[in-house]
Amino acid sequence: MSNKSKITSAYRNVERQALGEADDPHFVVLMMFDALLKSMALFRENAAAKEGRQLKLKSESFARSLTIIYALQTSLDFEKGGNISENLFQLYEFSRQQLLDAMRAGEAKGTENAIEILTEIRDAWSQIGSQSVASE
């Protein structure tokens, strides 16, 4: 294993451990949104890349974005959340499709719409957390 691989692996283990130890599920979801938006922005910046470092960034940010979207989708509680969960699932699915389309086309055309929608959801999620802390 190369030195870079060891460092990357150690970073991922620390990140996983931090998420696993978080007592506040609301905070974990907020962290997921932040990581997703960061990854999607990086993908958008490198969407047209065909070789070199930019291609690697494109591939890594694409994979990370899809993984986080999947995690958000599978964390929804459809029994408790009802229509809200269904709507969120559809918005996450829209974002996933925009990423897939952008990867196929080699351009970030629809990714911007997905980023805007996810930013609105992230901001609303942050507000909900602020309100619940204030009400305690």
N, C-alpha and C positions, 0 to 999 in steps of 0.2 A: 504494500500500500504506500503510495507516494505521500510526501509531507502535506501537500495540498489536500489530498483525500482525507488524511487524518484530521486536519484542521476543520474541514467541512463536516466530517462525521461528528467531531466533538461539538461543533456549533449546533448541529441539528439535535444532538442528544440534550444539550442544555436547553434549547428552545422547547423540545418536547417535555422535558422535566418541568420547566416553568409553566407550561400550559397545564400539565397534569396536576401541579400543585396549587393552581389557582382555585381559591375557594368560591369565587364569585363568577358564576356562569355568564352573567351579563358582561363582565369584563373580558372574559374569554372570547365571546362573540364579537365584541368591539375590537379586540386584537386581531381576530380573523378578518374582519372587514378592512382594517388598516393594512394588513398584509396583502389582502386580495387587491385592494386599490393600488398599492405600490407595485405589485406584480403585473397588474394589467397596464399600468402606465409604462412600465419597462417594456412590456410586450409591444405596446403601441409605438414606442420610440424605435423599436427594432423590427417591426413587422415586415418590412421590405427586404431585410437582410437575407443574403443567399450564401454567405461564407464568412469564415473568420469568427472573431470574438462576438460580433453582433448576432450572428446566427446562433451561437451558443446561448447568449442572453435571451434571444427570442424563444428558443426551445425551452430553456429552464423556466422563464417567466410564464410561458404558455402552460407548461405542465403544473407549475405551482398554482396558477390561477384556477385551472380545472379542478385540482385537488381540493382547494379551499371552497369552491362553489359546491362540489359534491358534499363536503363536510357540512356546509350550511344547509343544503337540501336535506340531508339525512338527519340533521338535528331538529328538524321541525316536528312538532307534536300536533298532528292533524286532529286528534280527539279534543284536545284542550284549545287549540288555536283556530279551529274551524276555517272560516273563509279567509282569515288573515294568513294562516299557514298555507292555504291553497294559493292565494295571491302571491305570497313570497316565493313559493316554489316556482310559480310561473315566471316571475321576474328573474329568479336565479337561472331558470332554464333559458330564458331569452338571452341572458348574459353569456351563458355557455355556448349557445348557438352563434352569437356574434363572434366569440373567440374562434370557434371552429371555422366559420366562414372567412374570417380574417386570415387565419392560418392557411387555408386553401388558396385564397386569392393573393396572398403575399402583400396585403395592404390592410391597414387598420381602420378602414372606412366605418364599419358599424361599431367598433369597439368603443368609440367615444360616447355613443348613446348608452351603452351598457355601463360605462364608468359614471356617467351622470346619474343614472337611475340608482346604481349601487351607492353613490355618494349621498344621495337623498335618504336612502334607507339607513345608511351608517349614521348620518346626522340625526335622524329621528331616533334611532336606537340609543345614541348618546344622550339625547334629551330625556328619554324614558329613564335612563339610569340616573341622570341628575335629579329628576323629579322624585324617584323612589328613595334616593339618599336624603333629599330634603324633607320628605314626609316621615322619615324614621325618627 
